Amino acid sequence: MQVMQISDFKSNLSEVISNIDAMPISITQNGSEQAVLMSKHEYDRMMDTMYMLKIVSLGKKQIEEGKTYSLDEAVKIAADAAEDEA
């Protein structure tokens, strides 16, 4: 990850934004990393990954709690939901 001081970031804002697809940039202030700038595409990918990990975690928790369905039960639930939407 590229590291950039906030003063350099401010003075080169247009150039930084136009080249942001390459990699995220860590922005420092007084020598301490304060923010990360990334492209919209990378942000969307990160959010998609986080969403999928959350779903997997929820699924594991439900399995541990015994909140599971047989295949036949799951198919019936899905079919009933599809009928309700129609």
N, C-alpha and C positions, 0 to 999 in steps of 0.2 A: 504494500500500500504506500502510495506517495504521501509524504508529509509536507505541509505548507504552512508557513506563518500567516496569520490572518492579514497582516499588512500586505504581503505578497498576493494573497488571494484577492483582496479588495482592488489592488492596482492592476491585476490581470484577469479580472472577472470574466470578460467576454471570451478570452482565450481558454481559460479553465473550463468554462461551460461547454465550449465547442469541442473540447477534447476529453470530456468526462467519460465517454464510452470505454476508454482504454482501461481504467481501473478507478476504484474509489479513492478519494483524497481525504486524509486526516488533516484537519485544520487546527493549528495550535494557537494559543493565546498565552503570552507570558511563559512560554516553554511547556505548557501543559496541553495535551490533546483535549479539545473541547467539543468538536463536531466532526462528522463524517459526511462528505458529499459524494453521492453516487448517482448514476444515470437512472432515469425512470424505469428503464428496462430491467436493470439489476435490482432495483427496489421491488418491482413487481415479482420478479423471480424469487427474491428472498421472502416476500410475503406469502407466495404460493407454497414455498417449502415449509414455512412456519405453520400454515394452515393444515397442510398434510400431516406434519408431525403432531399437531394438536389432535387431529382425528385419530391417528394411530394410538396416541396416549389414551384418549377417551375409550377407544375400543379395548385396549389392554385392561383398563380399569373395569369396564363392564364385564369382561371375561372373568377377572378376579372376583367380582361380586356375584358371579353366576347369572348375570343378566344376558343370557344367550337364547337363541332360537334354533330349532331344527331347520333343515333346509325346507321341509314342507311348510312349516310355520312362516318362514321368511317369505316364501313364494306367495302364500295366501295374503300376508300383510301387504306385500307389494302390489298384488292384484287388486286388493280392496282399495288401496290408496289411488291406484290408476283409475278405478271406477268412480271414486269420489271426485276426481279431477275432471272427468269427462262430462 
